[in-house]
């Protein structure tokens, strides 16, 4: 028997529509155009409703565009449409396939989440351009999620291969993005405010699409133009916390030398190089959550945004969400049905199996196991706003209380797949993957819980 439930089908369609609304709200092109306005020779920077900073283009000889991230190409397209021929030169690094047709800005496609040689070469060109900039140049930096991996420039004698090995270990061990970026900043010559060193004394406007919990500017893409709050000691503490004894010796040695003061620290607050740097967040996870909420209200759902700052081990976070679902069904708290509960942020997966998946798919598989057997009145969607969940072509998945039974019909066991971190292949078989293709944006994850 093929399990189809008309109410669940309609709710699944609703969940997809809400996710699309979230994505539309954080379109990178629109985010830049809403934040940056051109009035004659003046650039006005700021939110649509709020105080704006003015820059007179007549003061500058050149406008230079740099940046990196999954959403950087459409951000660059927005600037081209704004300032066009004023752009003297532009260089950006993007993930393979995350491109736009650009006239004035040169694009380098590079590896993510593991950095590659193309990214190194593109970053080298960007640093050279920044080093050429002078007092009469205006640099506009476009930074988005993925920028940390896409702007690699290994420090000292650390090789790209060694940096790739470390990145792989950090992604597997369950380290948070803050912890990963703390180490990245301290084994790189491009991150943790170090691009500001190259750009000084030019004026820099740094526009960021946030993919980190709390929109911490120094963590977004490892903060290439933002003063660094972390230290070499902090980086070593992450190594110790996750017992990363198998990372390359060159990296351990470099971090130890830095902690002993034998390698210069990343630039800190108060450094004169930041006096002419203006940092702004133009789009965020909360923006996406609010858009989904507004759409859900139009559909007739009662709504609640839990938080845009959800972190932690994915399976634990899934259990917390399903507990809320069960509470709604039993007591009508914190909302009575029809309810739409939304959350965002970015969880972590400690990989112990040999399967294929990502944090959103793992969240959904864990949630589906917890929902098995309850009334078929619940749909849960979890998706990465960039369209990629882990090393898979899926953004995430959509599940309901019948998901485990669908797997059983196919002769597969949900718990076995979860324990092997193989959520992608489970949902591939049950037909419950969320596929969007590259979205050219990235503001972490969106989770949607619908209860009828």
Kinemage of the C-alpha trace (Angstrom):
@kinemage 1
@onewidth
@group {chain A} dominant
@subgroup {mainchain}
@vectorlist {calphas} color= white
{ca unk a 1} P 0.000 0.000 0.000
{ca unk a 2} L 1.385 3.404 -1.003
{ca unk a 3} L 0.761 5.766 1.870
{ca unk a 4} L -0.854 8.991 0.668
{ca unk a 5} L -2.902 11.256 2.887
{ca unk a 6} L -4.674 14.203 1.232
{ca unk a 7} L -4.369 16.476 4.283
{ca unk a 8} L -0.661 15.715 4.552
{ca unk a 9} L -0.197 16.346 0.829
{ca unk a 10} L -1.801 19.787 1.178
{ca unk a 11} L 0.322 20.559 4.243
{ca unk a 12} L 3.466 19.482 2.405
{ca unk a 13} L 2.559 21.901 -0.382
{ca unk a 14} L 2.070 24.626 2.243
{ca unk a 15} L 5.493 23.890 3.742
{ca unk a 16} L 7.177 24.191 0.345
{ca unk a 17} L 5.377 27.473 -0.318
{ca unk a 18} L 6.522 28.865 3.036
{ca unk a 19} L 10.109 27.843 2.326
{ca unk a 20} L 9.957 29.577 -1.069
{ca unk a 21} L 8.648 32.731 0.646
{ca unk a 22} L 11.601 32.605 3.038
{ca unk a 23} L 14.037 32.311 0.126
{ca unk a 24} L 12.473 35.196 -1.792
{ca unk a 25} L 12.873 37.484 1.215
{ca unk a 26} L 16.643 36.971 1.327
{ca unk a 27} L 17.299 37.266 -2.394
{ca unk a 28} L 20.840 38.722 -2.480
{ca unk a 29} L 20.161 41.048 -5.402
{ca unk a 30} L 17.122 42.547 -3.678
{ca unk a 31} L 18.961 42.731 -0.343
{ca unk a 32} L 21.675 44.936 -1.843
{ca unk a 33} L 19.263 47.080 -3.847
{ca unk a 34} L 17.148 47.648 -0.731
{ca unk a 35} L 20.198 48.620 1.318
{ca unk a 36} L 22.193 50.657 -1.228
{ca unk a 37} L 20.621 53.615 -3.038
{ca unk a 38} L 22.271 55.876 -5.609
{ca unk a 39} L 21.226 59.542 -5.651
{ca unk a 40} L 23.238 61.370 -8.280
{ca unk a 41} L 26.852 61.103 -7.150
{ca unk a 42} L 25.975 59.967 -3.656
{ca unk a 43} L 25.620 56.407 -2.333
{ca unk a 44} L 23.183 56.040 0.560
{ca unk a 45} L 23.775 52.998 2.781
{ca unk a 46} L 21.217 51.695 5.255
{ca unk a 47} L 17.933 49.819 5.683
{ca unk a 48} L 14.848 51.010 3.799
{ca unk a 49} L 13.480 52.459 7.054
{ca unk a 50} L 16.315 53.862 9.098
{ca unk a 51} L 19.306 56.155 9.210
{ca unk a 52} L 21.593 56.092 6.190
{ca unk a 53} L 25.261 56.835 5.692
{ca unk a 54} L 26.216 58.933 2.658
{ca unk a 55} L 29.313 58.540 0.525
{ca unk a 56} L 30.156 60.998 -2.248
{ca unk a 57} L 31.392 59.058 -5.288
{ca unk a 58} L 33.038 62.238 -6.549
{ca unk a 59} L 35.668 61.844 -3.807
{ca unk a 60} L 36.957 58.588 -5.261
{ca unk a 61} L 39.031 57.861 -8.333
{ca unk a 62} L 37.989 54.220 -8.546
{ca unk a 63} L 35.314 51.885 -7.246
{ca unk a 64} L 36.706 48.386 -6.656
{ca unk a 65} L 34.502 45.362 -6.022
{ca unk a 66} L 35.772 42.308 -4.113
{ca unk a 67} L 34.189 39.474 -2.178
{ca unk a 68} L 33.351 35.840 -1.793
{ca unk a 69} L 30.458 33.554 -0.932
{ca unk a 70} L 27.543 31.596 -2.320
{ca unk a 71} L 25.409 34.727 -2.710
{ca unk a 72} L 28.129 37.103 -3.891
{ca unk a 73} L 27.429 36.954 -7.644
{ca unk a 74} L 23.856 38.341 -7.451
{ca unk a 75} L 25.093 40.889 -4.904
{ca unk a 76} L 27.676 41.983 -7.487
{ca unk a 77} L 24.984 42.119 -10.178
{ca unk a 78} L 23.010 44.535 -7.985
{ca unk a 79} L 26.046 46.803 -7.645
{ca unk a 80} L 26.751 46.670 -11.375
{ca unk a 81} L 23.185 47.815 -12.015
{ca unk a 82} L 23.703 50.644 -9.512
{ca unk a 83} L 27.167 52.041 -10.274
{ca unk a 84} L 28.003 50.375 -13.607
{ca unk a 85} L 30.833 52.128 -15.439
{ca unk a 86} L 32.163 53.634 -12.202
{ca unk a 87} L 33.550 50.172 -11.333
{ca unk a 88} L 37.255 50.218 -12.104
{ca unk a 89} L 37.766 46.539 -11.397
{ca unk a 90} L 36.011 43.708 -9.618
{ca unk a 91} L 37.070 40.251 -8.395
{ca unk a 92} L 34.842 37.765 -6.543
{ca unk a 93} L 35.033 34.067 -5.596
{ca unk a 94} L 31.843 31.970 -5.698
{ca unk a 95} L 30.940 28.314 -5.358
{ca unk a 96} L 30.916 26.324 -8.576
{ca unk a 97} L 27.632 26.981 -10.366
{ca unk a 98} L 26.635 29.984 -8.208
{ca unk a 99} L 27.241 32.532 -10.962
{ca unk a 100} L 25.636 35.504 -12.698
{ca unk a 101} L 26.223 37.258 -16.014
{ca unk a 102} L 28.473 40.142 -14.948
{ca unk a 103} L 30.021 42.883 -17.087
{ca unk a 104} L 32.518 44.611 -14.802
{ca unk a 105} L 33.264 41.996 -12.134
{ca unk a 106} L 35.446 38.954 -12.814
{ca unk a 107} L 34.183 35.746 -11.205
{ca unk a 108} L 36.303 32.837 -9.968
{ca unk a 109} L 34.405 29.626 -9.282
{ca unk a 110} L 35.921 27.644 -6.426
{ca unk a 111} L 35.418 24.764 -3.989
{ca unk a 112} L 33.035 24.655 -1.034
{ca unk a 113} L 32.896 23.387 1.715
{ca unk a 114} L 36.443 22.195 1.082
{ca unk a 115} L 38.682 24.970 -0.302
{ca unk a 116} L 40.537 24.262 -3.544
{ca unk a 117} L 43.354 25.713 -5.656
{ca unk a 118} L 40.954 27.807 -7.692
{ca unk a 119} L 39.863 29.543 -4.491
{ca unk a 120} L 43.478 30.143 -3.507
{ca unk a 121} L 44.255 31.716 -6.889
{ca unk a 122} L 41.142 33.879 -6.803
{ca unk a 123} L 41.945 35.059 -3.285
{ca unk a 124} L 45.515 35.873 -4.259
{ca unk a 125} L 44.200 38.149 -7.027
{ca unk a 126} L 41.798 39.831 -4.602
{ca unk a 127} L 44.564 40.499 -2.070
{ca unk a 128} L 46.785 41.938 -4.805
{ca unk a 129} L 43.976 44.271 -5.895
{ca unk a 130} L 43.392 45.380 -2.304
{ca unk a 131} L 47.107 46.018 -1.814
{ca unk a 132} L 47.078 48.331 -4.849
{ca unk a 133} L 44.236 50.447 -3.452
{ca unk a 134} L 44.968 53.937 -2.170
{ca unk a 135} L 43.295 56.762 -0.253
{ca unk a 136} L 41.211 57.812 -3.265
{ca unk a 137} L 39.733 54.368 -3.888
{ca unk a 138} L 36.382 53.047 -2.665
{ca unk a 139} L 36.305 49.300 -2.055
{ca unk a 140} L 32.917 47.607 -1.858
{ca unk a 141} L 33.192 44.128 -0.381
{ca unk a 142} L 30.412 41.574 -0.875
{ca unk a 143} L 30.520 38.766 1.664
{ca unk a 144} L 28.072 35.899 2.155
{ca unk a 145} L 27.856 32.404 3.568
{ca unk a 146} L 30.521 30.088 2.234
{ca unk a 147} L 32.991 32.940 1.973
{ca unk a 148} L 35.342 31.399 4.495
{ca unk a 149} L 35.989 28.323 2.336
{ca unk a 150} L 35.855 30.360 -0.887
{ca unk a 151} L 38.486 32.905 0.211
{ca unk a 152} L 41.351 30.601 1.267
{ca unk a 153} L 44.898 31.874 1.621
{ca unk a 154} L 46.874 29.489 3.869
{ca unk a 155} L 49.294 31.251 6.200
{ca unk a 156} L 52.992 30.545 6.572
{ca unk a 157} L 54.008 27.135 5.185
{ca unk a 158} L 50.588 25.515 5.578
{ca unk a 159} L 49.594 23.831 2.327
{ca unk a 160} L 46.166 23.785 0.722
{ca unk a 161} L 46.026 20.019 1.213
{ca unk a 162} L 46.686 20.419 4.932
{ca unk a 163} L 43.978 23.075 5.181
{ca unk a 164} L 41.565 20.759 3.337
{ca unk a 165} L 42.356 17.940 5.785
{ca unk a 166} L 41.696 20.218 8.761
{ca unk a 167} L 38.444 21.532 7.258
{ca unk a 168} L 37.217 17.976 6.708
{ca unk a 169} L 37.971 17.030 10.321
{ca unk a 170} L 36.264 20.135 11.675
{ca unk a 171} L 33.137 19.452 9.615
{ca unk a 172} L 33.028 15.839 10.842
{ca unk a 173} L 33.678 16.394 14.552
{ca unk a 174} L 30.605 18.522 15.253
{ca unk a 175} L 32.391 21.846 15.787
{ca unk a 176} L 30.181 24.946 15.501
{ca unk a 177} L 30.713 27.481 12.725
{ca unk a 178} L 32.135 29.921 15.308
{ca unk a 179} L 34.705 27.334 16.374
{ca unk a 180} L 35.559 26.364 12.802
{ca unk a 181} L 36.049 29.995 11.829
{ca unk a 182} L 38.184 30.700 14.905
{ca unk a 183} L 40.715 28.211 13.564
{ca unk a 184} L 40.296 29.316 9.947
{ca unk a 185} L 41.129 32.921 10.872
{ca unk a 186} L 44.352 31.863 12.525
{ca unk a 187} L 45.727 29.704 9.720
{ca unk a 188} L 44.893 32.204 6.996
{ca unk a 189} L 46.269 35.504 5.718
{ca unk a 190} L 42.906 36.678 4.353
{ca unk a 191} L 40.483 36.226 7.272
{ca unk a 192} L 39.900 37.736 10.703
{ca unk a 193} L 40.236 41.346 9.558
{ca unk a 194} L 43.343 40.711 7.515
{ca unk a 195} L 41.793 41.887 4.231
{ca unk a 196} L 41.368 45.263 5.938
{ca unk a 197} L 45.147 45.336 6.372
{ca unk a 198} L 45.609 44.903 2.633
{ca unk a 199} L 42.918 47.497 1.804
{ca unk a 200} L 44.130 50.271 4.138
{ca unk a 201} L 44.144 53.276 3.559
{ca unk a 202} L 41.268 52.948 1.064
{ca unk a 203} L 37.660 53.449 2.205
{ca unk a 204} L 35.846 50.113 2.458
{ca unk a 205} L 32.133 49.348 2.552
{ca unk a 206} L 31.610 45.710 3.534
{ca unk a 207} L 28.114 44.348 2.781
{ca unk a 208} L 27.321 40.968 4.342
{ca unk a 209} L 24.534 38.445 3.937
{ca unk a 210} L 24.630 36.655 7.288
{ca unk a 211} L 24.785 32.872 7.580
{ca unk a 212} L 25.792 32.739 11.242
{ca unk a 213} L 23.818 32.591 14.469
{ca unk a 214} L 23.374 36.054 15.943
{ca unk a 215} L 24.665 37.767 12.766
{ca unk a 216} L 28.103 38.141 14.334
{ca unk a 217} L 30.069 40.155 11.791
{ca unk a 218} L 33.437 38.748 12.814
{ca unk a 219} L 32.165 35.216 12.175
{ca unk a 220} L 30.405 35.752 8.807
{ca unk a 221} L 32.887 34.231 6.303
{ca unk a 222} L 35.499 34.527 9.091
{ca unk a 223} L 35.216 38.340 9.001
{ca unk a 224} L 37.779 39.359 6.353
{ca unk a 225} L 37.124 43.075 7.012
{ca unk a 226} L 36.031 42.870 10.664
{ca unk a 227} L 38.266 43.046 13.738
{ca unk a 228} L 38.785 39.610 15.257
{ca unk a 229} L 37.619 38.836 18.799
{ca unk a 230} L 39.274 35.409 18.844
{ca unk a 231} L 42.906 34.523 19.487
{ca unk a 232} L 45.452 31.820 18.754
{ca unk a 233} L 44.737 30.515 22.259
{ca unk a 234} L 41.051 30.191 21.349
{ca unk a 235} L 41.961 28.260 18.211
{ca unk a 236} L 44.104 25.847 20.219
{ca unk a 237} L 41.245 25.426 22.690
{ca unk a 238} L 38.990 24.212 19.820
{ca unk a 239} L 41.685 21.715 18.800
{ca unk a 240} L 41.793 20.432 22.378
{ca unk a 241} L 38.030 20.377 22.844
{ca unk a 242} L 37.529 18.000 19.904
{ca unk a 243} L 40.772 16.087 20.521
{ca unk a 244} L 42.034 16.812 16.986
{ca unk a 245} L 45.322 14.993 17.428
{ca unk a 246} L 45.383 13.862 13.794
{ca unk a 247} L 45.460 17.327 12.207
{ca unk a 248} L 48.622 18.301 10.242
{ca unk a 249} L 51.678 19.153 12.336
{ca unk a 250} L 52.258 22.373 10.383
{ca unk a 251} L 48.899 23.693 11.587
{ca unk a 252} L 49.411 22.700 15.231
{ca unk a 253} L 52.899 24.210 15.193
{ca unk a 254} L 51.672 27.480 13.657
{ca unk a 255} L 48.871 27.831 16.215
{ca unk a 256} L 51.276 27.119 19.074
{ca unk a 257} L 53.767 29.707 17.798
{ca unk a 258} L 50.921 32.205 17.539
{ca unk a 259} L 49.798 31.519 21.109
{ca unk a 260} L 53.380 32.141 22.260
{ca unk a 261} L 53.489 35.516 20.485
{ca unk a 262} L 55.909 34.396 17.778
{ca unk a 263} L 53.310 34.960 15.041
{ca unk a 264} L 51.356 38.255 14.861
{ca unk a 265} L 47.747 38.080 16.042
{ca unk a 266} L 44.838 38.894 13.763
{ca unk a 267} L 43.860 42.595 13.877
{ca unk a 268} L 41.850 43.584 16.962
{ca unk a 269} L 39.350 46.295 17.876
{ca unk a 270} L 40.933 49.740 17.878
{ca unk a 271} L 43.433 48.977 15.121
{ca unk a 272} L 43.680 52.070 12.838
{ca unk a 273} L 43.133 49.895 9.752
{ca unk a 274} L 39.422 49.741 10.637
{ca unk a 275} L 38.905 53.516 10.831
{ca unk a 276} L 37.737 53.662 7.192
{ca unk a 277} L 35.868 50.329 7.139
{ca unk a 278} L 32.060 50.368 7.273
{ca unk a 279} L 30.458 46.967 7.973
{ca unk a 280} L 26.779 46.220 7.331
{ca unk a 281} L 24.534 43.137 7.399
{ca unk a 282} L 22.051 43.413 4.503
{ca unk a 283} L 20.176 40.125 4.991
{ca unk a 284} L 19.715 37.558 7.768
{ca unk a 285} L 18.002 34.384 8.922
{ca unk a 286} L 15.381 36.302 10.920
{ca unk a 287} L 14.394 38.116 7.757
{ca unk a 288} L 13.652 34.739 6.144
{ca unk a 289} L 11.735 33.470 9.180
{ca unk a 290} L 9.540 36.570 9.276
{ca unk a 291} L 8.707 36.188 5.585
{ca unk a 292} L 7.661 32.566 6.121
{ca unk a 293} L 5.587 33.645 9.118
{ca unk a 294} L 3.780 36.331 7.113
{ca unk a 295} L 2.960 33.828 4.370
{ca unk a 296} L 1.710 31.274 6.923
{ca unk a 297} L -0.666 33.819 8.425
{ca unk a 298} L -2.124 34.439 4.968
{ca unk a 299} L -2.784 30.695 4.778
{ca unk a 300} L -4.721 30.793 8.047
{ca unk a 301} L -2.110 29.330 10.401
{ca unk a 302} L -1.457 30.679 13.879
{ca unk a 303} L 2.268 31.386 13.946
{ca unk a 304} L 5.226 31.432 16.292
{ca unk a 305} L 8.893 32.059 15.544
{ca unk a 306} L 10.900 30.114 18.122
{ca unk a 307} L 14.332 31.562 17.397
{ca unk a 308} L 16.791 32.340 14.609
{ca unk a 309} L 19.632 31.238 16.891
{ca unk a 310} L 19.057 27.493 17.283
{ca unk a 311} L 22.339 25.594 17.642
{ca unk a 312} L 23.405 22.220 18.981
{ca unk a 313} L 23.585 18.587 17.953
{ca unk a 314} L 21.023 18.038 15.200
{ca unk a 315} L 19.326 14.999 16.719
{ca unk a 316} L 18.873 16.777 20.073
{ca unk a 317} L 17.414 19.821 18.325
{ca unk a 318} L 15.029 17.552 16.392
{ca unk a 319} L 13.746 16.020 19.646
{ca unk a 320} L 13.114 19.486 21.069
{ca unk a 321} L 11.057 20.418 17.994
{ca unk a 322} L 9.018 17.218 18.013
{ca unk a 323} L 8.340 17.717 21.731
{ca unk a 324} L 6.765 21.060 20.873
{ca unk a 325} L 4.677 19.390 18.152
{ca unk a 326} L 3.377 16.817 20.642
{ca unk a 327} L 2.564 19.554 23.143
{ca unk a 328} L 0.537 21.414 20.528
{ca unk a 329} L -1.398 18.263 19.704
{ca unk a 330} L -2.061 17.379 23.341
{ca unk a 331} L -2.618 20.717 25.080
{ca unk a 332} L -2.755 23.430 22.423
{ca unk a 333} L 0.370 25.079 23.819
{ca unk a 334} L 2.159 27.245 22.788
{ca unk a 335} L -0.376 27.456 19.923
{ca unk a 336} L -3.540 25.587 19.099
{ca unk a 337} L -3.907 24.084 15.612
{ca unk a 338} L -3.772 25.058 12.833
{ca unk a 339} L -0.275 26.046 13.923
{ca unk a 340} L 2.901 26.992 12.124
{ca unk a 341} L 6.036 27.034 14.255
{ca unk a 342} L 9.229 28.315 12.631
{ca unk a 343} L 12.863 28.251 13.675
{ca unk a 344} L 16.233 29.016 12.166
{ca unk a 345} L 19.914 28.849 12.907
{ca unk a 346} L 22.444 26.152 12.195
{ca unk a 347} L 22.905 22.833 13.954
{ca unk a 348} L 25.844 20.438 13.826
{ca unk a 349} L 26.168 16.735 13.072
{ca unk a 350} L 28.803 14.553 14.664
{ca unk a 351} L 29.485 12.014 11.935
{ca unk a 352} L 29.876 8.444 13.170
{ca unk a 353} L 28.531 6.518 10.178
{ca unk a 354} L 29.586 6.203 6.549
{ca unk a 355} L 26.411 7.411 4.859
{ca unk a 356} L 25.486 10.572 2.989
{ca unk a 357} L 23.409 13.443 4.291
{ca unk a 358} L 23.389 16.877 5.880
{ca unk a 359} L 22.164 18.545 9.041
{ca unk a 360} L 18.692 19.310 7.631
{ca unk a 361} L 18.107 15.789 6.338
{ca unk a 362} L 19.412 14.328 9.590
{ca unk a 363} L 17.084 16.645 11.513
{ca unk a 364} L 14.127 15.441 9.452
{ca unk a 365} L 14.970 11.744 9.759
{ca unk a 366} L 15.393 12.037 13.519
{ca unk a 367} L 12.115 13.978 13.748
{ca unk a 368} L 10.294 11.413 11.596
{ca unk a 369} L 11.344 8.587 13.913
{ca unk a 370} L 10.043 10.562 16.884
{ca unk a 371} L 6.748 11.334 15.114
{ca unk a 372} L 6.063 7.757 13.999
{ca unk a 373} L 2.702 6.548 15.239
{ca unk a 374} L 1.125 9.883 16.102
{ca unk a 375} L -1.872 11.308 14.227
{ca unk a 376} L -1.086 12.187 10.594
{ca unk a 377} L -1.648 15.880 11.222
{ca unk a 378} L 1.972 17.070 11.231
{ca unk a 379} L 4.458 18.066 8.516
{ca unk a 380} L 8.032 19.132 9.205
{ca unk a 381} L 10.353 20.768 6.662
{ca unk a 382} L 13.981 21.603 7.283
{ca unk a 383} L 16.074 23.156 4.543
{ca unk a 384} L 19.312 25.006 3.925
{ca unk a 385} L 18.617 28.360 2.304
{ca unk a 386} L 21.567 27.863 -0.059
{ca unk a 387} L 19.929 24.793 -1.606
{ca unk a 388} L 22.721 22.479 -0.459
{ca unk a 389} L 22.581 20.325 2.655
{ca unk a 390} L 25.956 18.762 3.311
{ca unk a 391} L 27.640 17.199 0.275
{ca unk a 392} L 24.284 16.408 -1.368
{ca unk a 393} L 22.141 17.971 -4.120
{ca unk a 394} L 19.225 18.335 -1.672
{ca unk a 395} L 18.423 21.386 0.453
{ca unk a 396} L 16.841 19.169 3.111
{ca unk a 397} L 13.701 17.079 3.447
{ca unk a 398} L 9.984 17.115 4.294
{ca unk a 399} L 8.573 14.489 6.681
{ca unk a 400} L 5.379 13.526 8.498
{ca unk a 401} L 4.184 10.764 10.886
{ca unk a 402} L 4.023 8.267 7.993
{ca unk a 403} L 7.647 8.716 6.880
{ca unk a 404} L 8.958 5.728 8.853
{ca unk a 405} L 6.199 3.502 7.397
{ca unk a 406} L 7.086 4.661 3.885
{ca unk a 407} L 10.607 3.444 4.486
{ca unk a 408} L 9.330 0.119 5.806
{ca unk a 409} L 7.318 -0.289 2.592
{ca unk a 410} L 10.615 0.043 0.722
{ca unk a 411} L 12.272 -2.522 2.964
{ca unk a 412} L 14.468 0.002 4.788
{ca unk a 413} L 14.679 0.953 8.473
{ca unk a 414} L 14.774 4.619 9.450
{ca unk a 415} L 16.828 4.109 12.609
{ca unk a 416} L 19.523 2.125 10.777
{ca unk a 417} L 19.896 4.908 8.219
{ca unk a 418} L 20.015 7.546 10.946
{ca unk a 419} L 22.737 5.701 12.862
{ca unk a 420} L 24.778 5.494 9.642
{ca unk a 421} L 24.299 9.238 8.956
{ca unk a 422} L 22.640 8.177 5.705
{ca unk a 423} L 19.558 10.380 5.652
{ca unk a 424} L 20.011 11.340 1.983
{ca unk a 425} L 19.671 7.760 0.733
{ca unk a 426} L 16.713 7.147 3.044
{ca unk a 427} L 14.771 10.117 1.685
{ca unk a 428} L 15.891 9.363 -1.844
{ca unk a 429} L 14.077 6.042 -1.499
{ca unk a 430} L 10.966 7.488 0.183
{ca unk a 431} L 10.760 10.462 -2.196
{ca unk a 432} L 10.899 13.070 0.552
{ca unk a 433} L 13.982 15.094 -0.386
{ca unk a 434} L 13.630 18.870 -0.649
{ca unk a 435} L 15.294 19.820 -3.939
{ca unk a 436} L 15.642 23.493 -4.896
{ca unk a 437} L 18.862 23.633 -6.896
{ca unk a 438} L 21.346 26.460 -6.190
{ca unk a 439} L 19.469 29.392 -4.658
{ca unk a 440} L 22.362 31.890 -4.812
{ca unk a 441} L 21.632 32.920 -1.240
{ca unk a 442} L 22.664 31.633 2.191
{ca unk a 443} L 21.228 32.649 5.552
{ca unk a 444} L 21.547 29.325 7.392
{ca unk a 445} L 18.553 26.980 7.787
{ca unk a 446} L 14.783 27.314 7.986
{ca unk a 447} L 12.625 24.782 9.828
{ca unk a 448} L 8.855 24.772 9.419
{ca unk a 449} L 6.482 22.757 11.659
{ca unk a 450} L 2.870 22.587 10.524
{ca unk a 451} L 0.200 21.068 12.796
{ca unk a 452} L -3.475 20.704 11.857
